[in-house]
């Protein structure tokens, strides 16, 4: 079985069915998503994008209602149009030599494997699979 993830449309969040995940967007992508979803007017989108970017990436919020300097009606519009989904650790494994493996779900049906290989006296190595569908065995 082969699974392919098409990232060619990643820069255009309007192509997605359902709420757009703001967590992975660039500032420009976030600004455009706000405009495309008609959440705020284009002349305020840059300011709103910077404001929301700060909450997502500096404070790590996962709920729009936690954005205390964003008006309640704006929080409600954001919650209707968008999500702040984070990757989820589905499975963890630790071997006797300290090697750690994690299976991470980035979206429904999209899972990647990450492996940390310790090295005595050094920092070790972190390997992240570059293909969706790599199984944790």
N, C-alpha and C positions, 0 to 999 in steps of 0.2 A: 504494500500500500504506500502511496506517495501523497504527501500533503504539500501544497504550495501556498505561500502567503504573498499576495500581490500588494506590494507597497508603492506601486506607481501612482496611486491616487492619495497617498498619505498627506500631501500638502493641502488638499482640498477637502476639508471636513464635511462639506455639504453633501458629498456623495454617499455618506453612511446612512443606513436605515436606523432609526431610533436616535436616542440621545448621543451627542458627540462627546467623547472623552477629552476634556481640556487638559488633562495631566501631561500628555505627550506633545502638545503643540508648541511651536516657537511663539515668540511674542507677536510676530506678524500674523501667524496662523490664528492665534487667539483673537487678535483684533478683527481679522476677517470673519472668524466664526461668530463673533458678537454681532457684526453687521449682517451677515447672511441669515442669522436666526432672528433678526429684527429685535434683538434684545436692547440695543441702544443705538442712537443715531450715529452716523459715520463721524461727525465732528467731535463726539465724545468717546469714540471707540478706543483711541490710542491711550487716553487717560484711564479708562476702565480696564483695558487689557493690562496695563502696568500695575494697577491696583490688584486685580485678580491674580496676576502672575506672582506678586509678592506673597499673597495668601497661600498659593499652591506650592511655590518653590522655596520660600523662606520660612514659612510657618507650618507647612505640611498639612494644611487642613484637608479634610475629605468630605466636608459638608458645607454647603454654601451659607447656612445659617450661622456658622462660626465667623464669618467675615463681618466683624463688628463695625467697620467703617463703610459698609455697603448698605444702602437703604433696603428695608424689608421687602418692598415691592420688587426691587431689582433682584434680591436673593430668590424670591419666588419665581421670577422669570428665568433666572439662571438654572434653577432646579428643574423647571419644566423642559428646558431645551438641552441641558448638558448634564454630564456626570463627571465625577472626580475619581474614577476607578484607579486603583493601584494594583500592581502585580500581586499575586497570591501564591504563597508557598504551599504546594499540594502535597509534597512528600519530602522527607529529610532522611538521609542515611549517613552514618558515620562508621568508617572502617577502623580496624585495630591500629593501623598506622597513623590515624588522625585525619585521613582524607575525608572530606565532607562533600556530599552531593545534595543538591536541591533540585526538585522539579518545580518550575515556576509557571503558573498560568497567567498569561498576559491578557487574555480575552477568552471567552467561551470557545473551547476546542483548539486553542492556541497555547501550546506548552513548550518550554525550552528547558534544557538542563544546564546547570552551573556546577562546576566542581572546584573546590579549593584543595590544593595539594601543598601541605606544609613542608618546609625545608628547615632542618635544624640549623639554628644560628642565622637564618635569613628570613626574609618576609614570606616566602612561599609563592605559589602561583595560583591565579584565579582564571579558570577557563569558562567561557560562556559559549554555548552552542550558537552557531550562526544560522541554523536551519530549524524551523519549526517541525516538530514530529520526532525529534531525537528522544528516545525513550530512556527512562531511568531504570537500568537493570543492574 
